[in-house]
């Protein structure tokens, strides 16, 4: 898993949400903050995982087609 992609995606969201949480004082605001963090993180993580699986399939298919192309020249 490419942790750099995940970190670049989640870090700005976590920092902005942390700042919002620091600016709010009420208990209800903190509960909403943690609900929003959970929703954003889950959605972002799901998108990153789908992107990375697509990228892996695309790379594998490309390498497979290169091998078939090379085997044609070997015959």
Backbone as CSV, one residue per row, in Angstrom:
resi,resn,N_x,N_y,N_z,CA_x,CA_y,CA_z,C_x,C_y,C_z
1,UNK,0.843,-1.181,0.000,0.000,0.000,0.000,0.887,1.242,0.000
2,UNK,0.526,2.190,-0.798,1.302,3.419,-0.861,0.838,4.350,0.253
3,UNK,1.593,4.363,1.330,1.212,5.147,2.504,1.316,6.642,2.246
4,UNK,2.162,7.023,1.294,2.282,8.452,0.988,0.976,9.013,0.440
5,UNK,0.306,8.259,-0.420,-0.972,8.717,-0.975,-1.997,8.866,0.139
6,UNK,-2.032,7.869,1.014,-2.976,7.909,2.126,-2.690,9.088,3.055
7,UNK,-1.417,9.315,3.354,-1.054,10.420,4.247,-1.375,11.771,3.616
8,UNK,-1.075,11.920,2.330,-1.364,13.185,1.647,-2.862,13.446,1.571
9,UNK,-3.638,12.382,1.518,-5.083,12.538,1.420,-5.713,12.854,2.762
10,UNK,-5.304,12.142,3.802,-5.960,12.275,5.099,-5.403,13.387,5.976
11,UNK,-4.121,13.684,5.860,-3.506,14.643,6.771,-4.152,16.029,6.740
12,UNK,-4.380,16.630,5.569,-5.031,17.951,5.578,-6.421,17.925,6.210
13,UNK,-7.163,16.849,5.983,-8.496,16.746,6.577,-8.409,16.658,8.089
14,UNK,-7.491,15.830,8.579,-7.344,15.688,10.027,-6.902,17.002,10.666
15,UNK,-5.985,17.711,10.012,-5.521,18.981,10.574,-6.629,20.028,10.617
16,UNK,-7.397,20.117,9.546,-8.486,21.098,9.546,-9.565,20.724,10.558
17,UNK,-9.858,19.441,10.676,-10.848,19.024,11.668,-10.340,19.224,13.090
18,UNK,-9.050,19.017,13.304,-8.472,19.259,14.626,-8.597,20.741,14.989
19,UNK,-8.333,21.611,14.007,-8.460,23.047,14.241,-9.905,23.426,14.574
20,UNK,-10.846,22.856,13.833,-12.260,23.121,14.121,-12.614,22.650,15.525
21,UNK,-12.108,21.482,15.904,-12.403,20.938,17.231,-11.831,21.824,18.324
22,UNK,-10.658,22.380,18.097,-10.034,23.261,19.089,-10.806,24.568,19.239
23,UNK,-11.450,25.008,18.175,-12.196,26.263,18.226,-13.578,26.106,18.854
24,UNK,-14.073,24.869,18.910,-15.391,24.642,19.512,-15.225,24.220,20.958
25,UNK,-16.193,24.578,21.774,-16.090,24.301,23.206,-17.176,23.364,23.721
26,UNK,-18.317,23.273,23.047,-19.441,22.486,23.550,-19.237,20.986,23.381
27,UNK,-19.880,20.224,24.227,-19.792,18.761,24.164,-20.445,18.242,22.893
28,UNK,-21.585,18.821,22.510,-22.270,18.380,21.297,-21.410,18.637,20.069
29,UNK,-20.680,19.735,20.066,-19.792,20.033,18.949,-18.687,18.986,18.849
30,UNK,-18.167,18.546,19.981,-17.112,17.536,19.964,-17.641,16.201,19.463
31,UNK,-18.862,15.861,19.849,-19.465,14.620,19.351,-19.634,14.697,17.841
32,UNK,-20.132,15.816,17.345,-20.281,16.006,15.899,-18.930,15.976,15.202
33,UNK,-17.924,16.546,15.833,-16.577,16.536,15.274,-16.105,15.105,15.037
34,UNK,-16.254,14.242,16.027,-15.786,12.865,15.886,-16.626,12.077,14.888
35,UNK,-17.904,12.394,14.779,-18.737,11.760,13.755,-18.254,12.166,12.366
36,UNK,-17.980,13.458,12.177,-17.495,13.952,10.883,-16.134,13.349,10.554
37,UNK,-15.243,13.262,11.535,-13.929,12.649,11.314,-14.098,11.217,10.831
38,UNK,-14.971,10.470,11.480,-15.204,9.086,11.077,-15.739,8.971,9.666
39,UNK,-16.703,9.822,9.324,-17.285,9.767,7.983,-16.282,10.153,6.906
40,UNK,-15.556,11.242,7.124,-14.585,11.692,6.126,-13.456,10.677,5.977
41,UNK,-12.937,10.177,7.073,-11.827,9.233,7.011,-12.237,7.939,6.329
42,UNK,-13.419,7.433,6.650,-13.892,6.191,6.040,-14.087,6.363,4.543
43,UNK,-14.713,7.463,4.144,-14.942,7.716,2.724,-13.630,7.878,1.977
44,UNK,-12.727,8.657,2.523,-11.441,8.888,1.869,-10.641,7.599,1.777
45,UNK,-10.608,6.828,2.837,-9.876,5.567,2.836,-10.449,4.607,1.800
46,UNK,-11.763,4.558,1.678,-12.401,3.702,0.677,-12.007,4.130,-0.726
47,UNK,-12.023,5.429,-0.996,-11.633,5.920,-2.319,-10.174,5.616,-2.629
48,UNK,-9.299,5.785,-1.651,-7.879,5.505,-1.860,-7.664,4.020,-2.135
49,UNK,-8.346,3.152,-1.402,-8.203,1.708,-1.617,-8.695,1.323,-3.009
50,UNK,-9.830,1.870,-3.443,-10.332,1.578,-4.787,-9.361,2.074,-5.852
51,UNK,-8.810,3.259,-5.672,-7.845,3.798,-6.628,-6.607,2.914,-6.710
52,UNK,-6.106,2.492,-5.550,-4.893,1.686,-5.548,-5.136,0.300,-6.142
53,UNK,-6.304,-0.295,-5.929,-6.593,-1.593,-6.534,-6.750,-1.445,-8.045
54,UNK,-7.364,-0.348,-8.503,-7.454,-0.086,-9.937,-6.061,0.064,-10.536
55,UNK,-5.209,0.818,-9.863,-3.853,1.040,-10.354,-3.080,-0.276,-10.427
56,UNK,-3.249,-1.140,-9.421,-2.559,-2.431,-9.417,-3.055,-3.315,-10.559
57,UNK,-4.368,-3.351,-10.794,-4.910,-4.153,-11.902,-4.421,-3.622,-13.240
58,UNK,-4.392,-2.313,-13.392,-3.946,-1.703,-14.641,-2.476,-2.030,-14.895
59,UNK,-1.641,-1.932,-13.867,-0.217,-2.235,-14.005,-0.014,-3.706,-14.338
60,UNK,-0.757,-4.584,-13.677,-0.634,-6.018,-13.927,-1.057,-6.359,-15.350
61,UNK,-2.140,-5.769,-15.828,-2.607,-6.015,-17.190,-1.595,-5.500,-18.203
62,UNK,-0.998,-4.354,-17.921,-0.009,-3.788,-18.826,1.229,-4.680,-18.898
63,UNK,1.691,-5.179,-17.754,2.853,-6.064,-17.738,2.535,-7.378,-18.432
64,UNK,1.316,-7.890,-18.266,0.919,-9.137,-18.906,0.907,-8.966,-20.423
65,UNK,0.406,-7.841,-20.914,0.375,-7.610,-22.356,1.785,-7.434,-22.911
66,UNK,2.708,-6.859,-22.113,4.096,-6.744,-22.562,4.720,-8.119,-22.714
67,UNK,4.435,-9.038,-21.786,4.980,-10.392,-21.859,4.432,-11.135,-23.066
68,UNK,3.150,-10.988,-23.368,2.577,-11.626,-24.547,3.221,-11.074,-25.809
69,UNK,3.459,-9.789,-25.838,4.076,-9.157,-26.998,5.487,-9.692,-27.190
70,UNK,6.235,-9.846,-26.113,7.599,-10.358,-26.201,7.613,-11.817,-26.625
71,UNK,6.653,-12.619,-26.178,6.638,-14.032,-26.540,6.309,-14.214,-28.013
72,UNK,5.584,-13.275,-28.605,5.289,-13.376,-30.034,6.566,-13.241,-30.856
73,UNK,7.475,-12.387,-30.404,8.727,-12.222,-31.124,9.655,-13.409,-30.922
74,UNK,9.479,-14.137,-29.835,10.350,-15.273,-29.548,10.030,-16.453,-30.453
75,UNK,8.793,-16.540,-30.969,8.415,-17.682,-31.817,9.032,-17.574,-33.136
